[in-house]
Amino acid sequence: MNLRLDRDLLQLLELIRESASDTRVYLVGGAIRDLLLGRSAKDLDFVQAHGSIQLAKAVSRRLKGAMYTLDDVRNSARVILRQGEQDEQILDFTSFIGENLEEDLRQRDFTINAMALDLDTSEQLIDPLGGESDLKDGQLRLCGPDSLTSDPLRVLRGVRLISSYNLRYGLEITEAMRVAIKKLGLVSGERIRDELFKCLAVSNFEATLTLLSEFGILDQLRLLVFGVDPVEPQLQRQSNKLFAPLTGLKDTLLALEEKGKSLLTLVPEEKHLIAYQAMLEEPLQGGRKRRYLLLLCSLLLHIHPLFGEDKKGAVELAPGMFSEQVAQAFLTGQKEKVYFQAVSDGFLKLAALSASRPGKLDYYRFFRDFGAYGLDSALLAMVEIQTHGQRFQFSPEILREVFYTWFEEQSQIVNPPRLVDGNQLQRELSIGPGSQVGNLLEAIREQQVLGNINTAAEAIAFARNEIRRKV
């Protein structure tokens, strides 16, 4: 296998070497692995004996990147080039773990991630653990007996590597994974969150789910988020039921991305599909796209005790508590917390609406409460229908109506124009500020949805009658 360094990468490596003064710098880790496979290496990791933060500052100045310190103890720092742009690139700079490069490499996770290049002699691969041979053979091996227990998050990274590169692994890996993952609770929530998002982005999603179950990761996530102690391998027995809606959602999102036909029963208009696709691509917080938040939400919903085997004894899902548990476990931001609550609550609401005959007012209230996130609830519900979920019963007609209403009836149902504001009501009706004003404004909007109010004069007359009626 040959390293393939393009001109842009060679120029970047030369600039970093020049910026390092008299200290040798090494390119290490996943970038070497990908370059050996002929893939592009977007994010780069560099190590050196000392001076890594100073090097990061120097590189940041020369390339006009954003720089910040990651860990003062390990003297690690990050430089982000072209931040926020399509070709954003991350450069991490860290000091050795141990006395020298070989000690540093031996304390990494897997041999295929334990290779390096000396920027002074970039044509020669440094490979003390045989990572190149393992990569050629498609084999995943640990760097050492403590590779996983020293950082249990590496179990998730191993899942991603196996799925992404179709690697083989032996019983040693399986046993080490199952032991190390029991210490997942010692890892910071944001690190778990970020690695989970990387797993969700892997194209070989069904294999990823199988590994998450096989290595006991789903059980540990259930414990971490919901406090359910994995006394016995419950999720292993439920894996088929669990995988169906998750792979169904992933396939649906992929079809949506490729403008496939699987969503046409739910969203028949191509312009609506395109618009919804754009919504799912929006980063909600921290650069995390809504489509992956939806996948994570689905995963967590389906490992919630609500979806346990015992239907009679199933725990009820409280969306507020659900979102709070997720936020505490993964240190999500406020926007993401709102998202998880809205999608889970909308999911339950759609099950309730499916048992009735909703009218315009029901759809107005649905979007008033959940906004555009209600579309994601409808997508989850549709996947439950397609994968024969039995916990809830959903009406395909109502789910289609949700999408149609959002895209075609914004001004009529979703967000009717405000005919009057609170100040006008206070002046016209001689009332003071307070909840009464808000209640009147909401009542007016509901009458607009029903077609009973169309002008400001009608809105004020209605409000006046409401006050008289309640006196």
N, C-alpha and C positions, 0 to 999 in steps of 0.2 A: 504494500500500500504506500502511495506517495502523497506527501503533503502538497496541497495545491494552494499557493498563496498568490492572489491576484495583485495587480499593481497598486490598487488603493490600500489594501491591507499591508503590503510591504512598505508603502510610504508612511502609514500610520505607525507601524512597528519601529521604523527608523526614527521618526519624530520622538517616540517615547524613549527609545534608547538614548538619543541625544539629550533628552531632558533629565536623564537619570544621573548625571554627573559621573562619579567614579564607582557607582554600585551596579552590579550586574542585575538585569531584570529578566524574568522568565514569563513567557505566556504559558498558562497551564489550564487543565480541566477540559470542560466540554468543547471549547473551541478547537482544541487539538483533535479530539474525537471526530468532530464534524468535518474538519478539514481533511482528515484521512479518508473520510467517506465521500469526499468531493462535494460536500455541502457548504453553503456559506456560513460563516461564523459572525453572527451579528453582535452578540454581547461577549466581551473579552475579559478574562481574569488574569491579573499579573501579580507575581510575588517577588519579593526581594528580601535580603537580609535585614535591612533597615531603611528608613527614609521613605516609606510608602505614602504617607500623607503629604510630605513635601513634594514627592513626584506627582501625586494627583493634582496638587495646586499648580505645579509648573505646566502640566499637560492642559489643565483647564484654562490657564491664561493663554497658552499658545493657540488652542483650538476654540477659544471663546465658549467653553462649555459651562454647565452648572455643576458645582462641586459641593459635596457635603461629607462629613465624617460619619462612618457607619459604626465603628467600634474603636474606642480609644485604647482599650486593652491590647487588641491585636493590631493597632495602628492601621485600620482599614478605612478606606475612603472610596467614594463613588464619583465618577464624572459622567454626566449625561450630555451627549452631543446632539444637537438639533432637537432639543426637548420639545415634545408635543407634536412633532412632525411625523410624517409617514415613515421616514427612514431614521427615526430616533435610534441612537446607539448608546449602550451602557458599558463603561469601562470601570472595573473594580480593581483596586490596588490594596494589597495586603502584605504584611510581613510574614516570614516563615513561622510555621508551627514547628518548633524544634530548632536545632542548631544549624541545619543546612537544608538544601532543596530536597535531598532524598528522604530525610526525616519528614519533611512536610508532605511529600507525595505518599509516603507510607501511612500517614494518618488520614488520608482521604477515604471516600466511601467505596468506590468500585474501581477495579484496575483500568477500565476504559476511560476513567476520569482522572487517572493518575499519571498522565504523560505531560511533558513540558518541552518548550523550545527556549534555548538561550538566545536572546535578541542579538547577541554579538555573533552567534554562529547559527543562524536560523535554518540552515540546511540540515542540521543534525538533530534527530529526535532523541529525547532523554526519556527512557522507558524502563525503569528498574523492576517493575512488577509484571512485565509482559502484557501490557494493555493492548498493544497493537495486534499481537497474536490472538488475544481474546476477541478483539473487535472483528478480526478477519474470520474467526470461527463462529461468530455470533453468540458468544458465551458471556454471561454475566458472572463475575467473580468478585468476592470481597477483597479489599486490600489487606485486611487482617481480622482476627477474631473479635475485636472490639469496634469494628468499623461502624456498626449500626447502633449499638448500645451507647456509644459516645454521643450520638445525635440521632434520636429516634425518627426525626423528620426524614432521614435518609431512606426510610422504608417507602415513603411516598415517592421520593425521587427514583427509587428502584422500580416502582410500578410504572412510572412514566418512561423510564429507559427501556424496560421490557416491551411495553406497548409500542413505543415510537420506533424502535429498531428491531422488533421481532426477535428478541434475544432468547436463548435457551438458559435455563437455570436449574441447579441441582437441589437435592434435599437439604444441603447445607444452607442454601439461600432461604428456602422456605422456612426452616426451623429458626434461623436467625431473625428473619422478618417477624415471625409470630411472637418471638420473645421480646424483641426491641419495641414493637408497636405498643406493648402494654405500658410503656413509659411515655406515650405520646402526650399525656397531660402535663409533662414537665417542659414541653416546648411552648414558646409564646404563641398566642392565638393568631397573631398576624402572619407569622411564618407558616403556620398550618394553612391558613386561608390562602396565602399566595401560592403555596405548592399545590393545594387542591385545585385552584383555578388553572394551573398549568396542566394538571391531569385531565381536567374537563375539556381542555382545548385539544387533546390528542385525538387524531382522526380515528384511530382504532379503539373506539369508545367501549365496545362490548368486551374486548379483551381487558381493558382497564377496569371495568366493573367486576369482571371475574377475579382479577388479582386483588382488588380491594376487599372482596369477600374472602378469598383464599388465605390471605395474610392476616385476617382478623381486623382489618382497618375499619370496616363498616361498624363492627361491634364497638370499637374504641371511639369512633365518632359519636355513636349513639350514647355511649357513656359520657363523653365529654360535653355534648350539647344538652342531652335530656336527662342525664343522671341515671340511665338504665344500666344496671350492672350486668355484663355479659356472663352470667353464670353458666349458660350452656350456649352452644353455637346456633342460636335462634335464626340469625340472619342467613347462615349457611343453608338452612332448610328452606328459607323463604326466598332464596336467590332468584329462582325462576320468576316468581311473582314480582319481585322487586325490579329485576332487570327489564322486564317487558315495557313498563311505562317509561323508564329512563332511556332505553335504547330507542323507543318509539319517539320520544321527544327529540333526541339527538338527530335521528333520521329526518324528522319533520323540519327541524331547523336547517339541516343540510339541504333538504329539498327546497326550502324557502330561499336559501342563499342562491341555489341554482335555478330558481324559478320553476321548480318541479311541479308535478300535478297532485301531489298528495294533499295539499292544502286547498285544492280547488273546491272541495265539498264544503269547506268552512268559509273560504274567502274567494268567491268565484271571479271577482274582478281583478285583472292583473295589476291595474293601477293601485289597488288596495294592498295587494301583496308586496309591491315595490315599496309603498309607503311604510308598511309594517316592518319590512326588512330593514329599512333605514332607521326606524325606531329601535330595533333590537341591536343595531350596531353602535348606538350612542353609549359612550362611557358614562356611567352613573356617578362613580366616585373613584378616585385613585386610579383612573385609567381602566377600570374593570367594566367590561361591556355588559349591557343588559342581557344579552343572550346567554352569557355564562352565569350571571346571577340567577337567571331563570332555571338553568340546569342545576345549579347548586340548591335552589329552593325546592325543586322537584326531588332531588336526592334526599334532602333533609326531611321533607314531608313524608317520603316513603320509608324512612327508617324511624320516623316518629312512632311512639306506641299506638297511635291511632290506627296504623296499618298493621298491627300485630295479628297473629293467627287467630286469637280468640276474639271473634267479632262481638260477642255479647259483653265481654269485659273490657272492650277497647276504651282507652282513655280519650276523652274529648279533646279536640284541638282548640286551644284558645289563642287566636292569632296574635294578640298583644303579648302574651307570654312566649309564644313561639319566636317572635321577632326579637324579644329581649334575650332569650336563651342563645339565639344565633349571634346576636351582637356581643354578648359577653364571651362566648366561646371563641369567636374569630375577630374580635375587635373591629367590627365593621363600622362604617361611618353612619351618621344620622340619616342620610338619604337612602342608604342601603337598608337600614333598619325599617324605615317607612315602606320601602319596596317589599320586604319580606312579609310585613304585616298586611299590606294591601293585597298582595297576590294570594296569600293563604286565606285571608278573609273573603276575598272575591271568589275563590274556589268554593268555599262553603256556601256562599250566597247563591252561586249558580246552581248548586245542588238543590237548595231550597226553592229557587225560582222554577227549576225543572219539574217540581212537584205541583206547580200551580199554572195559571194562565196569565203570565205577566202582561201588563199594558204599558203605555207610553211612560206613565209615572214611575213604574218599576225600573225601567231602563234609565230614566233620568236620575233616580236615586242611586242606582248602581254606579253610574259614572260620577255622580257627585261625590260618592264615598271613595271610589277607587281610581278615578281618572283613567289615564291611558293604561295603567297597570292592570286594569280589568280585562284588557285584551289578552294579557299573558295568563290570567286566570282562566280565560276561555280556551286558550290553547292547551293548557294543562288538562282541562276537562275533556277536550276533544281527544287527546291522547289516551285518557282513561277509557273512553268509548272504544277507540280503535284497538286497544290492548286488553279489552274485556275486564276492566277493573270492576270489582264487585262491591267495594266499600260504599260507593256513591252511584246514584243513577243520574245521568245528565241527558238533557234533551238536545239533539243535534240542531233542531230548528231554533231553539232559544240561543244556542251558541252562535249560529249563523246570524241571527238577528242582532246580537251584541256587536259583531264586526260591522254589519251593515249600518247600524245606528251610529256607530262612531265615525265612520267615513262618509256617510251620506246625509245624516240628520244632525249635524253639529248645532246649527242655529235653531232647529225646531225642538230637539230633545236634549242633546248633550249639554249645550251651553247657550241657552236662549239669551238674547241681548237684554241687558238691564234697562228697563223703561224708566225707573226712578231710582234715586239713591236714598241713603238714610237721612241726609240733610233735608231733602225735599219732603220726605214723610214727616219729619219733625216740624217743619214749617207749616205744611198744609193741615196737619192733624193736631197741632199744638201739643205734642208729646215730647218728653225728654229722651235723652240717649239711654240705651240699655238693651236688654235682651228682647224686649218687645219689638224694637225696630228690626232686629235681625230676624225674628220670627215672621214678621210681616213681609219682609223682603223675600224670604224663602217661600212663603205661601203664595206670593205674587208669581214667582218663577214657576211654581208647580201649576198654577192656573194658566200660565202662558203655554206650558207643555200640553195641557189639555185643550188649548185653543179657546179658552174663555176670556183671556185678556190679550189685547193687541196694541193698546196705546197707553201713554202715561196717564191720561185722564181716567181710563178704565182701571188702571192699577191703583190710583189714589182713591177712587170710589170704592173699589173692593176693600182696600185697607180700612177705610172709614166704616164700612159695614161690618168688618171683622171686629173692630173695636166696640161698636154698638152691640154686636151679638154677644160679646163676652162680658159686657157690663152687668 
